[in-house]
Amino acid sequence: MIAADRPFPRSVRLRRAASLAVLAVAAGCISARRAGDEVVTTVRLAQVVFEYRSCSKSKDTLTCTLMVANEGADAKLYLQRKDVRAVADGIELPLAQLRFGGVMQNEVNAVLQNGVPMRLEADFANAKSLEGRLRVLELSVSLFDKDTRGDWTASLLGDDITRPVRFRNVKID
């Protein structure tokens, strides 16, 4: 076996993975900061920041909370129930409820004002035996800007209509 065929030692793989995470943070795609003992993760799409706050279990329900903040001119957020998912141990949990700004909704179609963070909560059913971490918490969102006539038609995401907001290995409280 030549050296190129051998896998990297574990210490090198860990350093490499940490370096890739640092590069993602430096690129502004993902960032992490400590808030007490909890790591808070953020994902930015255009001018909108999605900040993971928590996932907590109560009986058969898992509630995941995010804060959504707009750091630019007013933007419209669009999100459907079918576009919210949580995967743990190879099983996708069914979404029971979606709340935005404390109001239960089948879809979020809201104008995000600059500097006004809004709470987004998703309740997932069948979480009774769930422990540890979610593999993926994902939202597929659309963001719109006003066009020259003042209609919400211009996508802030370029040619993409929707883009995923993904949080991986999310701790369950």
Residue, then its C-alpha position, 0 to 999 in steps of 0.5 A: m500500500i502506498a502512502a496515498d492509499r492510506p487514510f489520514p490518521r484520526s488527529v489529522r482528520l479532526r484538524r482538517a474537519a475543524s479547519l473546514a468549519v473555520l472556513a465556513v465561518a470565515a465565508g459568512c455562511i455559518s457561524a457559532r458563538r457561545a451563549g452560556d453553555e449552549v452553542v448558538t448556530t446561525v445561518r445567513l441567506a442574503q440579508v436574513v439571519f436564522e439563529y438556532r436557539s433550542c430543541s426541547k422534548s416534552k412527552d411525545t413532542l419535540t419543539c425546535t425554536l429559531m430566531v429570524a432577523n432581517e439585517g437589510a431592507d424589508a424582505k418577505l419570508y415564505l415557508q410552507r409546512k412541507d418545507v420543514r423537516a427534522v431527521a433523527d436516527g434515520i427517521e423523519l419526524p412529522l411536523a405537527q405545528l408551525r408557529f411564527g411570531g407566536v401564531m400557528q400557521n400552515e405557511v409563513n408569508a410574512v414581511l421581515q422588518n429590519g432589526v425586528p427578530m421574530r420567533l419561529e417554532a416547529d413542533f414535531a410529533n412521535a418524538k417520545s423515544l428520541e434522545g441525544r441529537l437531531r441529525v438535521l433540522e432543515l427549512s426550505v425558505s424563499l426570500f423576496d424583495k420588492d420590484t420597481r413597482g413595489d410588488w414582492t416578486a424579486s428573489l433575494l436568492g438570485d436564480d434560486i426560488t428556495r434555499p435550505v437553512r440547515f442545522r446539523n447535529v442539533k442537541i435535544d434538551 
